[in-house]
Amino acid sequence: MILISREQFLEEHNKLSPSNLKCTFAMLDRFKEEKLPLLKDGAWCLDKHRIPFISWLSRLPAVETKSKKGDSKYKNYPETHY
């Protein structure tokens, strides 16, 4: 069992997953909160946590797993000409 950082877990998971199972740091944080006993030491292991994470991820509503187009932090405001 090789322990890796959260960033490495995210990178490896997204590299190995189809587009409908790609995730973000926010999803990893939510998974960690909901599955605290599984991640009680705070370390991530691809072999130990990936299958439970995929199972959890596949049960999320479709809206949460895909980013919304209008959810951008930066809005595209119309240009103003003076």
SEVOKE-286315 format. One record per residue: x, y, z of N, C-alpha, C in turn; residue number from 0. Coordinates in Angstrom, 3 decimals. Each point is the difference from the previous one (the first is absolute). Example, Ala and Ser with C-alpha at 12.3 -4.5 7.8 and 13.67 -1.06 7.14 Angstrom:
! residues 2
<<13.190; -5.690; 7.800>; <-0.890; 1.190; 0.000>; <0.900; 1.200; 0.000>; 0>
<<-0.350; 1.050; -0.720>; <0.820; 1.190; 0.060>; <-0.770; 1.090; 0.730>; 1>
END
This chain:
! residues 82
<<0.858; -1.174; 0.000>; <-0.858; 1.174; 0.000>; <0.903; 1.236; 0.000>; 0>
<<-0.109; 0.783; -1.052>; <0.812; 1.199; -0.148>; <-0.868; 1.221; 0.278>; 1>
<<0.400; 0.796; 0.975>; <-0.734; 1.212; 0.342>; <0.458; 1.130; -0.902>; 2>
<<-0.982; 0.763; -0.494>; <0.289; 1.110; -0.905>; <-0.760; 1.230; 0.471>; 3>
<<0.337; 1.142; -0.552>; <-0.693; 1.243; 0.358>; <-1.366; 0.058; -0.689>; 4>
<<-0.795; 0.897; 0.466>; <-1.333; 0.205; -0.587>; <0.129; 0.430; -1.459>; 5>
<<0.980; 0.841; -0.288>; <0.226; 0.469; -1.365>; <0.371; -1.160; -0.924>; 6>
<<0.859; -0.900; 0.487>; <0.394; -1.161; -0.798>; <-1.184; -0.931; -0.217>; 7>
<<-0.817; -0.176; 1.034>; <-1.192; -0.842; -0.124>; <-0.926; 0.560; -1.074>; 8>
<<-0.244; 1.314; 0.045>; <-0.871; 0.639; -0.981>; <0.550; -0.178; -1.410>; 9>
<<1.286; 0.235; -0.163>; <0.626; -0.120; -1.315>; <-0.097; -1.428; -0.533>; 10>
<<0.336; -0.979; 0.823>; <-0.046; -1.399; -0.433>; <-1.431; -0.453; -0.274>; 11>
<<-0.927; 0.374; 0.878>; <-1.403; -0.382; -0.189>; <-0.526; 0.551; -1.321>; 12>
<<0.241; 1.294; -0.260>; <-0.503; 0.611; -1.231>; <0.679; -0.574; -1.235>; 13>
<<1.244; -0.399; 0.127>; <0.708; -0.594; -1.128>; <-0.578; -1.373; -0.345>; 14>
<<-0.427; -0.747; 1.009>; <-0.505; -1.356; -0.201>; <-1.503; -0.068; -0.265>; 15>
<<-0.718; 1.092; 0.218>; <-1.467; -0.025; -0.057>; <-0.564; 0.530; -1.302>; 16>
<<-1.191; -0.501; -0.369>; <-0.700; 0.587; -1.148>; <-0.503; 1.390; 0.381>; 17>
<<-0.419; 0.756; -0.975>; <-0.384; 1.394; 0.239>; <-1.151; 0.158; 0.998>; 18>
<<-0.893; -0.966; 0.071>; <-1.131; 0.131; 0.927>; <0.392; -0.259; 1.458>; 19>
<<1.210; -0.490; 0.254>; <0.448; -0.253; 1.371>; <1.187; 0.878; 0.402>; 20>
<<0.298; 1.012; -0.785>; <1.071; 0.929; 0.372>; <-0.458; 0.804; 1.208>; 21>
<<0.947; 0.421; 0.836>; <-0.397; 0.699; 1.220>; <0.845; 1.246; 0.222>; 22>
<<-0.362; 0.739; 1.049>; <0.675; 1.235; 0.381>; <0.441; -0.105; 1.451>; 23>
<<0.772; 0.989; 0.445>; <0.409; 0.021; 1.403>; <-1.204; 0.132; 0.928>; 24>
<<-1.004; 0.745; -0.420>; <-1.207; 0.160; 0.815>; <-0.690; -1.345; 0.211>; 25>
<<-0.031; -0.826; -1.030>; <-0.606; -1.335; 0.134>; <0.821; -0.872; 0.939>; 26>
<<1.321; 0.093; -0.084>; <0.849; -0.771; 0.919>; <-0.229; 0.438; 1.439>; 27>
<<-0.122; 1.309; 0.229>; <-0.254; 0.499; 1.350>; <-1.341; -0.488; 0.535>; 28>
<<-1.008; 0.020; -0.861>; <-1.330; -0.466; 0.420>; <0.022; -1.498; 0.314>; 29>
<<0.701; -0.771; -0.831>; <0.141; -1.430; 0.245>; <0.700; -0.242; 1.338>; 30>
<<1.035; 0.757; 0.258>; <0.743; -0.158; 1.252>; <-0.879; 0.317; 1.204>; 31>
<<-0.834; 1.042; -0.106>; <-0.912; 0.353; 1.092>; <-1.033; -1.098; 0.243>; 32>
<<-0.555; -0.547; -1.086>; <-1.051; -1.001; 0.127>; <0.543; -1.377; 0.393>; 33>
<<1.219; -0.279; -0.360>; <0.604; -1.313; 0.270>; <1.185; 0.145; 0.943>; 34>
<<-0.167; 0.786; 1.037>; <1.082; 0.307; 0.930>; <0.704; -1.227; 0.572>; 35>
<<-0.715; -1.058; 0.410>; <0.716; -1.173; 0.526>; <0.958; -0.637; -1.022>; 36>
<<-0.339; 0.084; -1.262>; <0.849; -0.571; -1.041>; <1.290; 0.793; -0.174>; 37>
<<-0.076; 1.300; 0.252>; <1.162; 0.880; -0.180>; <0.407; 0.658; 1.316>; 38>
<<-0.093; -0.714; 1.085>; <0.251; 0.599; 1.307>; <1.433; 0.486; 0.172>; 39>
<<0.962; -0.626; -0.678>; <1.387; 0.447; 0.131>; <0.349; 1.119; -0.978>; 40>
<<-0.907; 0.336; -0.914>; <0.214; 1.092; -0.935>; <0.838; -0.359; -1.211>; 41>
<<0.507; -1.215; -0.060>; <0.825; -0.412; -1.135>; <-0.872; -0.711; -1.036>; 42>
<<0.343; 0.188; -1.251>; <-0.738; -0.601; -1.103>; <0.807; -1.170; -0.552>; 43>
<<-0.694; -1.036; -0.401>; <0.622; -1.161; -0.628>; <-0.875; -0.382; -1.195>; 44>
<<0.603; -0.031; -1.169>; <-0.769; -0.294; -1.210>; <-0.643; -1.384; 0.080>; 45>
<<0.736; -0.983; 0.487>; <-0.522; -1.364; 0.086>; <-1.140; -0.120; 1.007>; 46>
<<0.086; 0.708; 1.099>; <-0.987; -0.126; 1.071>; <-1.219; 0.895; -0.194>; 47>
<<0.191; 1.196; -0.540>; <-1.087; 0.977; -0.023>; <-0.674; 0.198; -1.355>; 48>
<<0.612; -0.447; -1.065>; <-0.572; 0.296; -1.316>; <-1.340; -0.708; -0.226>; 49>
<<-0.115; -1.265; 0.330>; <-1.258; -0.723; -0.223>; <-1.129; 0.579; 0.861>; 50>
<<0.215; 0.249; 1.308>; <-1.082; 0.651; 0.754>; <-0.330; 1.398; -0.525>; 51>
<<1.020; 0.716; -0.488>; <-0.245; 1.335; -0.546>; <-0.834; -0.079; -1.270>; 52>
<<0.305; -0.929; -0.884>; <-0.775; -0.158; -1.235>; <-1.439; -0.393; 0.331>; 53>
<<-0.176; -0.873; 0.950>; <-1.341; -0.404; 0.414>; <-0.782; 1.200; 0.532>; 54>
<<0.638; 0.789; 0.840>; <-0.628; 1.201; 0.556>; <-0.292; 1.005; -1.111>; 55>
<<0.955; 0.195; -0.893>; <-0.129; 0.954; -1.089>; <-1.126; -0.373; -0.955>; 56>
<<-0.153; -1.273; -0.263>; <-1.038; -0.440; -0.938>; <-1.408; 0.151; 0.584>; 57>
<<-0.114; 0.132; 1.321>; <-1.310; 0.206; 0.620>; <-0.390; 1.466; 0.107>; 58>
<<0.919; 0.911; -0.329>; <-0.341; 1.423; 0.047>; <-0.971; 0.341; -1.119>; 59>
<<-0.884; 0.963; 0.227>; <-0.882; 0.450; -1.082>; <0.830; 0.530; -1.166>; 60>
<<-0.504; -0.138; -1.194>; <0.737; 0.394; -1.206>; <0.377; 1.474; 0.004>; 61>
<<-0.786; 0.842; 0.616>; <0.277; 1.437; 0.037>; <1.301; 0.278; 0.750>; 62>
<<0.268; -0.748; 1.057>; <1.182; 0.249; 0.807>; <1.269; -0.521; -0.664>; 63>
<<-0.089; -1.053; -0.785>; <1.196; -0.578; -0.586>; <0.486; 0.769; -1.213>; 64>
<<-0.876; 0.753; -0.635>; <0.401; 0.805; -1.154>; <-0.045; 1.465; 0.390>; 65>
<<0.980; 0.752; -0.432>; <-0.002; 1.423; 0.325>; <-1.057; 0.709; -0.847>; 66>
<<-0.676; 0.915; 0.609>; <-1.029; 0.761; -0.702>; <0.679; 1.076; -0.832>; 67>
<<-0.538; 0.249; -1.168>; <0.595; 0.989; -0.892>; <-0.089; 1.404; 0.591>; 68>
<<-1.070; 0.333; 0.659>; <-0.180; 1.336; 0.568>; <0.558; 0.149; 1.397>; 69>
<<0.731; -0.975; 0.493>; <0.526; 0.030; 1.353>; <1.373; 0.646; 0.104>; 70>
<<0.425; 0.642; -1.019>; <1.344; 0.566; -0.025>; <0.145; 1.114; 1.034>; 71>
<<1.174; 0.069; 0.591>; <0.287; 1.048; 0.963>; <0.048; 1.356; -0.702>; 72>
<<0.499; -0.013; -1.214>; <0.118; 1.223; -0.778>; <-1.103; 0.031; -1.050>; 73>
<<-0.828; 0.990; 0.094>; <-1.102; 0.123; -0.938>; <0.465; 0.711; -1.269>; 74>
<<-0.626; -0.322; -1.082>; <0.314; 0.636; -1.266>; <-0.954; 1.188; -0.176>; 75>
<<0.415; 1.151; 0.477>; <-0.831; 1.189; -0.080>; <0.092; 0.594; -1.382>; 76>
<<-1.072; 0.619; -0.486>; <0.054; 0.619; -1.322>; <1.001; 1.159; 0.012>; 77>
<<0.615; 0.196; -1.127>; <0.977; 1.075; -0.117>; <-0.722; 1.340; 0.058>; 78>
<<0.655; 0.957; 0.631>; <-0.560; 1.346; 0.031>; <0.946; 0.927; -0.752>; 79>
<<-0.575; 0.810; -0.845>; <0.787; 0.939; -0.790>; <-0.431; 1.414; 0.371>; 80>
<<0.949; 0.798; 0.380>; <-0.314; 1.374; 0.405>; <0.313; 0.950; -1.112>; 81>
END
